[in-house]
Amino acid sequence: MKKIVCTTDFTTNSVAALRYAYELSKLLDKDLLVLNICNPKNDEEYHSASDTKAILHNQQNILEEFCSVNLNDSFQNLNITAAIRKGKNIPKKINNFIRDLDILFLVIGTHGSSSFNPMSFGSITNKMIESSPFPILAIPPAFKFKKPETIVYTSDFEEEDIYNLKELVKIFQPLKTRIIILHIYAHKEYLTKERLIGFQTLLAEKVAIDHFNFEMIFSENVLKTLQTFLISSNADMVAMLERKNKSEFKNIFHNDLVKKMDNSTQIPLLSFNTIY
């Protein structure tokens, strides 16, 4: 059974992620595993195997208490799993931990619209967006959980989009979530409607087309237009593909757009990675 993994560093930025992951795991009837990477500032503390075991045991207690305090119940009643791993390269340790698990997505806190600090938890979110083999669900620090009723998926009408949309339907179908497929094009495209029809035809071979609404908008400011659309559509989540500049339309949805949204979005961001 697929599970949800949530990472935390015990900061206020990660509290919203923990709460979101917990509430969503209950709605989707999925197991939740909460992970903390213990980042030793002073390796001299780890004199021996017994020292390491004691430190990690103490960190485990801190993690369980963190969950109890922020989820307003004793850890034993929460029906979640807590795990501690030691390492300085946090994104690498997270990937090493999750790579053999069958997970739905990794929930992680983001710095939202706050000023960017290269050492902040948000920078780890960006690194995970780049490297994770699983989808990343980034939660803004001030976000309060709301059942995801409307998800906007930004599309370039590509094959990778079809796989991700099929996964979105599979994940959120129990919640009867409305999915809007949004294509924003920054240059006049003579074959935009033809591309849409072709994409709809391919998509219909994988999943029922009536799960989706389609929107196309011409704009030279893709980020601003996307943010405006998310507000006007009352979106509860935005889903995007980290495209690694593969697309011939890379000037429209280039690989930095996902990170810009991570830095600015006020709603959860679900990021798929190009790994196929």
C-alpha positions as CSV (number, residue, x, y, z in Angstrom):
1,M,0.0,0.0,0.0
2,K,1.4,3.4,-1.0
3,K,2.2,5.7,1.9
4,I,2.8,9.4,2.3
5,V,6.1,10.6,3.7
6,C,6.5,14.0,5.4
7,T,9.9,15.5,6.2
8,T,10.4,17.9,9.1
9,D,13.2,19.9,10.6
10,F,11.2,21.0,13.7
11,T,10.8,24.6,12.5
12,T,7.6,26.5,12.1
13,N,8.0,26.2,8.3
14,S,7.5,22.5,8.6
15,V,4.5,22.5,10.9
16,A,2.0,23.3,8.1
17,A,3.5,20.4,6.1
18,L,3.1,18.0,8.9
19,R,-0.5,19.0,9.5
20,Y,-1.4,18.9,5.8
21,A,0.2,15.5,5.4
22,Y,-1.6,14.1,8.4
23,E,-5.1,15.4,7.3
24,L,-4.5,14.3,3.7
25,S,-3.4,10.8,4.8
26,K,-6.6,10.4,6.7
27,L,-8.7,11.6,3.7
28,L,-6.9,9.3,1.3
29,D,-6.7,6.4,3.8
30,K,-2.9,6.2,3.4
31,D,-0.2,5.4,6.0
32,L,1.9,8.4,7.1
33,L,5.6,8.3,7.8
34,V,7.3,11.4,9.3
35,L,11.0,11.7,8.7
36,N,13.7,13.9,10.3
37,I,17.3,14.0,9.1
38,C,19.5,14.6,12.1
39,N,22.2,17.0,10.8
40,P,25.1,16.9,13.3
41,K,26.7,20.3,13.6
42,N,29.6,18.7,15.6
43,D,30.7,15.2,14.6
44,E,32.7,15.1,17.8
45,E,29.5,14.4,19.7
46,Y,29.4,11.0,18.0
47,H,32.4,9.4,19.8
48,S,31.1,5.9,19.6
49,A,28.3,3.7,18.3
50,S,26.7,4.0,21.7
51,D,26.8,7.8,21.6
52,T,25.3,7.7,18.1
53,K,22.5,5.4,19.3
54,A,21.8,7.6,22.3
55,I,21.6,10.8,20.2
56,L,19.4,9.2,17.6
57,H,17.1,7.8,20.3
58,N,16.8,11.2,21.9
59,Q,16.1,12.7,18.4
60,Q,13.4,10.1,17.9
61,N,11.7,11.2,21.2
62,I,11.9,14.8,20.0
63,L,10.3,13.9,16.7
64,E,7.4,12.0,18.4
65,E,6.9,14.9,20.8
66,F,6.9,17.4,17.8
67,C,4.2,15.3,16.1
68,S,2.1,15.1,19.3
69,V,2.3,18.8,20.1
70,N,1.5,20.0,16.5
71,L,-1.2,17.3,15.8
72,N,-2.8,17.8,19.2
73,D,-2.8,14.2,20.3
74,S,-0.5,11.7,21.9
75,F,1.9,10.0,19.5
76,Q,0.5,6.6,20.3
77,N,-3.0,7.7,19.2
78,L,-1.9,9.4,15.9
79,N,-1.4,6.1,14.0
80,I,1.7,7.4,12.2
81,T,5.3,6.2,12.0
82,A,8.3,8.4,12.9
83,A,11.8,7.8,11.5
84,I,15.2,9.4,12.2
85,R,18.3,9.3,9.9
86,K,21.7,10.9,10.4
87,G,23.4,12.9,7.7
88,K,24.7,16.3,6.6
89,N,23.5,16.1,2.9
90,I,19.8,16.3,3.7
91,P,18.4,15.9,0.2
92,K,20.6,12.9,-0.5
93,K,19.7,11.3,2.8
94,I,16.0,11.8,2.1
95,N,16.3,10.3,-1.4
96,N,18.3,7.4,0.0
97,F,15.5,6.8,2.6
98,I,12.5,6.9,0.2
99,R,14.0,5.3,-2.9
100,D,12.9,1.8,-2.0
101,L,9.6,2.8,-0.5
102,D,6.3,2.7,-2.3
103,I,5.1,6.3,-1.7
104,L,2.4,8.5,-3.1
105,F,4.4,11.7,-2.6
106,L,6.8,13.4,-0.3
107,V,5.4,16.3,1.7
108,I,7.8,19.1,2.7
109,G,7.6,22.6,4.0
110,T,8.6,25.6,1.9
111,H,9.6,29.1,2.7
112,G,6.7,30.5,0.7
113,S,7.0,34.2,-0.1
114,S,9.6,35.0,2.6
115,S,13.1,36.2,1.7
116,F,15.3,33.5,0.3
117,N,18.0,32.1,2.5
118,P,20.3,29.5,0.7
119,M,20.5,27.5,3.9
120,S,16.8,27.6,4.6
121,F,14.4,24.6,4.6
122,G,13.0,26.0,1.4
123,S,16.3,25.5,-0.4
124,I,16.1,21.8,0.5
125,T,12.6,21.8,-1.0
126,N,14.0,23.2,-4.3
127,K,16.8,20.5,-4.3
128,M,14.2,17.8,-3.7
129,I,12.1,19.1,-6.5
130,E,15.1,18.7,-8.8
131,S,16.2,15.2,-7.6
132,S,13.3,13.2,-6.1
133,P,12.0,10.2,-8.0
134,F,8.7,10.8,-6.4
135,P,6.3,13.8,-6.6
136,I,7.0,16.5,-4.1
137,L,4.1,18.2,-2.3
138,A,5.4,21.6,-1.0
139,I,3.3,23.3,1.7
140,P,3.6,27.1,2.4
141,P,4.3,27.8,6.1
142,A,1.1,29.7,6.7
143,F,-1.2,27.4,4.9
144,K,-4.1,25.8,6.8
145,F,-5.4,22.5,5.6
146,K,-8.3,22.5,3.2
147,K,-9.6,19.5,1.3
148,P,-8.3,19.8,-2.2
149,E,-11.4,20.3,-4.3
150,T,-9.8,22.0,-7.3
151,I,-6.3,21.3,-8.6
152,V,-4.7,23.3,-11.5
153,Y,-2.2,21.4,-13.6
154,T,0.0,23.4,-15.8
155,S,0.5,21.6,-19.1
156,D,2.6,21.9,-22.3
157,F,0.5,19.2,-23.9
158,E,3.3,16.6,-23.7
159,E,3.5,12.9,-23.1
160,E,4.8,13.3,-19.5
161,D,1.8,15.4,-18.7
162,I,-0.5,12.5,-19.6
163,Y,1.2,10.2,-17.1
164,N,1.1,12.8,-14.4
165,L,-2.6,13.5,-15.0
166,K,-3.4,9.9,-14.8
167,E,-1.7,9.7,-11.5
168,L,-3.5,12.8,-10.3
169,V,-6.9,11.2,-11.1
170,K,-5.9,8.0,-9.3
171,I,-4.7,9.8,-6.2
172,F,-7.5,12.3,-5.7
173,Q,-10.5,10.4,-7.2
174,P,-11.8,9.4,-3.8
175,L,-12.1,13.1,-3.0
176,K,-13.9,13.9,-6.4
177,T,-11.4,16.6,-7.0
178,R,-11.9,18.9,-10.0
179,I,-8.7,19.1,-12.2
180,I,-8.1,22.1,-14.5
181,I,-5.5,21.6,-17.2
182,L,-4.0,25.0,-17.9
183,H,-1.8,25.9,-20.9
184,I,-0.3,29.4,-20.9
185,Y,1.6,30.3,-24.1
186,A,3.9,33.2,-24.3
187,H,4.1,33.3,-28.1
188,K,1.4,33.2,-30.7
189,E,1.0,29.5,-31.6
190,Y,-0.8,28.9,-34.9
191,L,-1.6,25.3,-34.0
192,T,-2.6,25.8,-30.4
193,K,-6.2,24.3,-30.8
194,E,-4.8,21.5,-32.9
195,R,-2.3,20.6,-30.2
196,L,-5.1,20.7,-27.6
197,I,-7.2,18.3,-29.6
198,G,-4.3,16.0,-30.2
199,F,-3.5,16.0,-26.5
200,Q,-7.1,15.4,-25.5
201,T,-7.2,12.4,-27.8
202,L,-4.0,10.9,-26.3
203,L,-5.2,11.6,-22.8
204,A,-8.6,9.9,-23.4
205,E,-6.7,6.7,-24.1
206,K,-5.4,6.7,-20.6
207,V,-8.1,8.2,-18.5
208,A,-11.7,9.4,-18.9
209,I,-11.5,13.0,-20.3
210,D,-14.5,14.1,-18.3
211,H,-12.3,14.3,-15.2
212,F,-10.8,17.5,-16.6
213,N,-11.5,21.1,-17.6
214,F,-9.2,22.8,-20.1
215,E,-8.1,26.4,-20.2
216,M,-5.7,28.1,-22.6
217,I,-4.3,31.7,-22.0
218,F,-2.0,33.8,-24.0
219,S,0.4,35.8,-21.8
220,E,4.0,37.1,-21.9
221,N,4.2,37.0,-18.1
222,V,3.6,33.3,-17.4
223,L,4.2,33.4,-13.6
224,K,1.9,36.4,-12.9
225,T,-0.8,34.9,-15.2
226,L,-0.6,31.6,-13.4
227,Q,-0.8,33.2,-10.0
228,T,-3.8,35.3,-11.1
229,F,-5.5,32.2,-12.5
230,L,-5.0,30.2,-9.3
231,I,-6.8,32.9,-7.4
232,S,-9.7,33.3,-9.9
233,S,-10.3,29.6,-10.1
234,N,-10.2,29.1,-6.3
235,A,-7.5,26.5,-6.7
236,D,-6.6,24.4,-3.6
237,M,-3.4,23.1,-5.2
238,V,-1.2,23.7,-8.2
239,A,0.5,20.8,-10.0
240,M,3.5,21.2,-12.3
241,L,6.2,19.2,-14.1
242,E,9.9,19.9,-13.4
243,R,10.8,19.7,-17.1
244,K,14.6,19.8,-17.1
245,N,14.5,22.0,-20.2
246,K,13.5,19.0,-22.3
247,S,10.5,20.6,-23.9
248,E,10.7,22.5,-27.2
249,F,8.4,25.0,-25.4
250,K,10.9,25.5,-22.6
251,N,10.6,29.2,-22.8
252,I,7.0,28.8,-21.7
253,F,7.3,26.4,-18.8
254,H,11.1,26.4,-18.2
255,N,12.6,24.4,-15.3
256,D,12.9,27.5,-13.1
257,L,9.1,28.2,-13.1
258,V,8.5,25.4,-10.6
259,K,11.0,26.8,-8.2
260,K,9.6,30.4,-8.6
261,M,6.2,29.0,-7.7
262,D,7.7,27.2,-4.7
263,N,9.1,30.6,-3.5
264,S,5.8,32.5,-4.1
265,T,2.8,30.3,-4.0
266,Q,0.2,30.6,-1.2
267,I,-1.3,27.1,-1.9
268,P,0.3,23.7,-2.0
269,L,2.5,22.9,-5.0
270,L,2.7,19.4,-6.3
271,S,5.8,18.9,-8.4
272,F,6.4,16.0,-10.7
273,N,9.9,15.2,-11.9
274,T,10.9,14.2,-15.4
275,I,12.3,10.7,-14.8
276,Y,10.9,8.6,-17.6
